[in-house]
Structure formats: structure tokens, C-alpha cells
Amino acid sequence: MYKEYQIHPLLSPYVETYWMLNGFIEGELRHRVLPDGCVDILIPLGRGAGDTRMKPFLPYVVGTMTTFFEVVYRGEMKILGIRFKPGAITAFTRVPVYSFTDTTVDMQSCETIFDRSFYEILEEKTEVMDILSHVDTYLISRLPSLFLLDNRIQYAVSLVEQSKGTLPIALLAEKSCLSKRQFERRFINDVGISPKTFSRVIKFSNACCFLNEEPKKSLFETAIDCGYYDHAHLIKEFKSLSGLSPAEF
């Protein structure tokens, strides 16, 4: 039902993946969405928006999340998702990313990334690969007119991801050639959350992967290997960011 798709290589500096939610749900499906540091654009295709109350062929922005939230799906579902890399949506819009944080916003209420012709052609597409090809073509056409990304913030994002969320904020600011105050302000503007919160989210995501890859390790070993003080700290972070304990994953 949920499937991710590759993007065109030219879009790789900006887009993490395309995804599609497609199918019919009998009864009710509750889906827990976990924070990942990214911003997603959702476009319901036709009437397939289930019980989400989203209007067909209108874009919605799901901002950077600081904790989990639950979505309830019912009936027919056909939703296209475009997941932007942390901070990369700023190449397509000048609206501060923090204005979307922890919320879902109708893009028509703010600056939109897509023009009317994009939706007119999209409405004619029925096959998944045709839909994705159309999105690729449109976003690639926007490349010559994109806003410049802040390379210092993009570098900091890469450092957080490479270190799996373990680098001190002061060191990130220093490596980004910014004062701590400037660094935090620019980071929030581009990524939507503070560098401290982003580091927490990345560390949590790494711990989730670690649990799946090393299920036989104790919670204490997992905590230490993933950069937490101890297993109590690990459990507290999991409860805060996912609403679940590590044992429930």
C-alpha cells in the first residue's frame, strides 16, 4: 500500500524520495508517523484521500516534526508524497520552514511551489509511473530558477547525519563558520527545528535502525552504541519522539 520511488538524479540534492499511498482500506487503519527531519508535500489524487479531509489535487505541506502523530485512514486512498531533504525545500520557496513545523498546511494559503498547469496535467495521469514522471519533469524545469541553498546549513545537516546526531551544537556552529546564535537562527529558518532537536531526531532514527539490525543487544548496549547516556535516557527519548518504548518497535 505504501511504496517509495526513486527520483531523477538531477533532483537528488533536494528530494529524498517520492512515495505513494495507494489502495482501499476496509474499516480503519491507524498509522503512526515518526519525525525524520524532512518536509513532505502531499497531493491527494482524485477522491482518494480517505478520511483525511484533504481536497483532491491540492497540495498540503507536512512540516518538520518534533514528535510523532497518528493519521487515521479509511476507504479509498491515493496520495502522492514528495519528501524533501532537510532544509532543501528552501530552494523552492521563500516561506520560512518553521512556519510549517508540527502542522499540515494547505499550500494555497501560502506561496505555492506548483503552478496551475502542473495540476491540469496531473489530473490527466492515472498510472503511477506517469504521475512520477510528470513530477520529475516539472521539478527539473524549476531547477534554473531555484533559490540558493545556504551551504553552511546544508553542511551542518550533513555533519549531524554523518555523526548520527552526536556532535555538540557549539562544534556544529564552529564548523559552519557561524556564531552559535546565527547558526541556530539560520538552522531553524531552513530546517524548521533547532539543531538540537534535529540532532535528537537523527539520533532517534539511527537508534530505530540499530534496534532492527541488532535485536539481540541489550537496551543498555543499544543506548551506549547510539550515543545515549544509558538505557533510561534511550527509553525516555523513544517515548517522547514515538510514543512507544524501544521494546514496542
Secondary structure per residue as TSV (DSSP state, phi and psi in degrees):
chain	resnum	aa	ss	phi	psi
A	1	M	-	360.0	-47.9
A	2	Y	E	-98.7	129.2
A	3	K	E	-145.1	139.5
A	4	E	E	-100.1	151.3
A	5	Y	E	-132.5	150.4
A	6	Q	-	-72.1	150.5
A	7	I	-	-100.6	168.2
A	8	H	-	-68.2	140.3
A	9	P	G	-54.8	-31.4
A	10	L	G	-64.3	-22.4
A	11	L	G	-94.8	-1.5
A	12	S	T	-61.0	-26.8
A	13	P	T	-69.5	-15.3
A	14	Y	T	-117.5	-40.6
A	15	V	E	-108.2	130.8
A	16	E	E	-77.6	-49.5
A	17	T	E	-168.0	160.4
A	18	Y	E	-98.7	150.4
A	19	W	E	-143.3	156.2
A	20	M	E	-134.1	133.9
A	21	L	E	-108.0	112.8
A	22	N	E	-143.2	122.9
A	23	G	E	153.2	-174.6
A	24	F	E	-120.2	131.2
A	25	I	E	-109.3	118.8
A	26	E	E	-84.7	127.8
A	27	G	E	81.3	-126.7
A	28	E	E	-140.6	137.4
A	29	L	E	-122.7	123.4
A	30	R	E	-100.5	124.6
A	31	H	E	-119.5	126.4
A	32	R	E	-92.9	117.9
A	33	V	E	-97.3	126.6
A	34	L	-	-101.4	149.6
A	35	P	-	-67.3	142.3
A	36	D	-	-139.0	3.0
A	37	G	S	85.3	0.3
A	38	C	-	-103.8	165.1
A	39	V	E	-113.3	134.0
A	40	D	E	-114.9	145.3
A	41	I	E	-107.8	128.4
A	42	L	E	-110.3	134.6
A	43	I	E	-129.3	108.7
A	44	P	E	-66.9	132.8
A	45	L	E	-101.4	114.8
A	46	G	E	68.1	-141.2
A	47	R	E	-93.3	8.0
A	48	G	E	-82.5	58.2
A	49	A	E	-111.7	9.8
A	50	G	T	56.4	-132.2
A	51	D	T	-104.8	23.1
A	52	T	S	-83.1	-8.6
A	53	R	-	64.0	21.5
A	54	M	-	-87.1	142.8
A	55	K	-	-83.8	143.0
A	56	P	T	-60.2	138.7
A	57	F	T	58.0	30.3
A	58	L	-	-119.6	138.6
A	59	P	-	-84.9	143.9
A	60	Y	E	-128.3	138.4
A	61	V	E	-100.5	125.3
A	62	V	E	-100.9	110.3
A	63	G	-	-73.4	173.5
A	64	T	-	-58.1	135.9
A	65	M	-	-106.3	144.2
A	66	T	S	-103.4	-7.2
A	67	T	S	-158.6	-178.6
A	68	F	-	-80.1	162.7
A	69	F	E	-146.8	159.0
A	70	E	E	-107.9	138.0
A	71	V	E	-116.6	136.3
A	72	V	E	-104.9	123.9
A	73	Y	E	-111.0	139.6
A	74	R	E	-143.0	145.2
A	75	G	E	72.5	-148.9
A	76	E	E	-73.9	134.0
A	77	M	E	-128.5	128.4
A	78	K	E	-152.6	94.5
A	79	I	E	-127.5	130.4
A	80	L	E	-94.0	134.7
A	81	G	E	-121.4	138.6
A	82	I	E	-119.7	112.5
A	83	R	E	-100.3	116.0
A	84	F	E	-88.1	146.7
A	85	K	-	-66.0	155.4
A	86	P	T	-52.5	123.9
A	87	G	T	81.0	-9.6
A	88	A	G	-82.1	-18.2
A	89	I	G	-66.8	-17.2
A	90	T	G	-65.9	-15.7
A	91	A	G	-71.5	-21.8
A	92	F	T	-105.5	-14.9
A	93	T	-	-149.7	149.4
A	94	R	-	-96.7	-0.5
A	95	V	S	-68.3	127.1
A	96	P	-	-57.1	132.2
A	97	V	G	-65.0	-27.4
A	98	Y	G	-65.3	-17.6
A	99	S	G	-71.7	-13.0
A	100	F	G	-101.6	-8.6
A	101	T	T	-56.0	132.0
A	102	D	T	59.2	30.4
A	103	T	S	-152.4	165.6
A	104	T	E	-113.4	124.2
A	105	V	E	-121.0	134.0
A	106	D	E	-66.7	119.0
A	107	M	G	-65.0	-19.4
A	108	Q	G	-69.1	-17.3
A	109	S	G	-85.4	-2.7
A	110	C	S	-141.8	-172.2
A	111	E	-	-61.5	131.4
A	112	T	-	-100.7	149.1
A	113	I	S	-83.9	-27.0
A	114	F	S	-108.6	147.0
A	115	D	-	-97.1	175.8
A	116	R	H	-63.0	-35.8
A	117	S	H	-62.7	-31.2
A	118	F	H	-59.9	-44.5
A	119	Y	H	-73.8	-36.2
A	120	E	H	-61.3	-41.4
A	121	I	H	-73.5	-39.0
A	122	L	H	-59.4	-39.0
A	123	E	T	-63.9	-22.0
A	124	E	T	-84.4	-15.7
A	125	K	-	-86.0	138.1
A	126	T	-	-121.1	-31.7
A	127	E	S	-84.7	141.2
A	128	V	H	-56.7	-47.7
A	129	M	H	-67.0	-31.5
A	130	D	H	-67.2	-39.4
A	131	I	H	-62.4	-47.7
A	132	L	H	-66.7	-36.8
A	133	S	H	-63.5	-38.6
A	134	H	H	-64.5	-42.6
A	135	V	H	-63.8	-45.2
A	136	D	H	-53.7	-51.8
A	137	T	H	-59.8	-43.2
A	138	Y	H	-66.6	-48.1
A	139	L	H	-65.2	-36.8
A	140	I	H	-63.9	-36.7
A	141	S	H	-64.4	-21.6
A	142	R	H	-84.5	-13.9
A	143	L	G	-56.2	-41.7
A	144	P	G	-64.8	-20.2
A	145	S	G	-111.8	16.6
A	146	L	-	-70.2	153.9
A	147	F	-	-75.4	150.2
A	148	L	-	-73.8	134.2
A	149	L	-	-73.9	150.4
A	150	D	-	-77.5	105.3
A	151	N	H	-62.1	-28.2
A	152	R	H	-68.2	-39.1
A	153	I	H	-73.4	-38.9
A	154	Q	H	-62.4	-38.0
A	155	Y	H	-64.3	-43.0
A	156	A	H	-62.7	-41.2
A	157	V	H	-58.9	-44.2
A	158	S	H	-65.1	-35.6
A	159	L	H	-66.0	-41.5
A	160	V	H	-62.8	-44.4
A	161	E	H	-66.5	-42.4
A	162	Q	H	-66.1	-36.9
A	163	S	T	-86.1	-1.5
A	164	K	T	58.9	37.5
A	165	G	T	80.1	20.2
A	166	T	-	-105.3	-5.9
A	167	L	S	-79.1	139.7
A	168	P	-	-63.7	148.0
A	169	I	H	-63.1	-39.3
A	170	A	H	-60.0	-39.1
A	171	L	H	-69.4	-38.7
A	172	L	H	-60.9	-43.8
A	173	A	H	-62.5	-44.0
A	174	E	H	-62.0	-45.3
A	175	K	H	-67.9	-23.0
A	176	S	T	-89.4	1.3
A	177	C	T	59.6	40.9
A	178	L	S	-133.3	152.7
A	179	S	-	-67.9	159.2
A	180	K	H	-59.1	-40.7
A	181	R	H	-66.2	-46.3
A	182	Q	H	-62.3	-42.7
A	183	F	H	-60.1	-47.7
A	184	E	H	-64.7	-40.6
A	185	R	H	-64.9	-46.3
A	186	R	H	-67.2	-37.1
A	187	F	H	-64.6	-46.4
A	188	I	H	-61.9	-40.4
A	189	N	H	-63.2	-39.5
A	190	D	H	-90.3	-38.5
A	191	V	H	-98.0	-25.4
A	192	G	S	99.6	-16.1
A	193	I	S	-137.2	164.9
A	194	S	-	-70.3	158.3
A	195	P	H	-60.9	-30.5
A	196	K	H	-66.0	-45.9
A	197	T	H	-66.9	-40.7
A	198	F	H	-60.6	-41.6
A	199	S	H	-63.0	-39.6
A	200	R	H	-60.1	-44.7
A	201	V	H	-64.4	-44.3
A	202	I	H	-66.4	-39.7
A	203	K	H	-64.1	-40.9
A	204	F	H	-63.2	-45.4
A	205	S	H	-60.7	-40.8
A	206	N	H	-63.8	-40.2
A	207	A	H	-65.1	-37.0
A	208	C	H	-60.7	-45.5
A	209	C	H	-64.1	-40.7
A	210	F	H	-61.7	-41.6
A	211	L	H	-61.3	-38.8
A	212	N	H	-71.6	-34.6
A	213	E	H	-84.1	-28.0
A	214	E	-	-127.4	62.5
A	215	P	T	-66.8	-18.4
A	216	K	T	-86.6	-10.9
A	217	K	S	-75.1	148.3
A	218	S	-	-71.1	162.0
A	219	L	H	-62.5	-35.6
A	220	F	H	-65.2	-44.9
A	221	E	H	-62.8	-42.5
A	222	T	H	-60.6	-45.0
A	223	A	H	-59.0	-49.0
A	224	I	H	-65.5	-43.6
A	225	D	H	-64.6	-27.6
A	226	C	T	-98.7	6.4
A	227	G	T	91.3	14.4
A	228	Y	-	-93.6	158.8
A	229	Y	S	-64.0	-45.4
A	230	D	S	-163.3	-176.8
A	231	H	H	-68.3	-27.9
A	232	A	H	-65.3	-40.2
A	233	H	H	-64.7	-41.3
A	234	L	H	-60.2	-47.7
A	235	I	H	-62.0	-42.5
A	236	K	H	-61.4	-43.1
A	237	E	H	-67.4	-40.2
A	238	F	H	-62.5	-43.3
A	239	K	H	-62.6	-40.5
A	240	S	H	-69.7	-41.7
A	241	L	H	-92.1	-23.7
A	242	S	H	-125.3	-14.4
A	243	G	S	76.5	5.7
A	244	L	S	-125.8	158.0
A	245	S	-	-87.1	161.3
A	246	P	G	-56.0	-33.7
A	247	A	G	-67.1	-20.8
A	248	E	G	-86.7	-5.9
A	249	F	-	-80.0	360.0
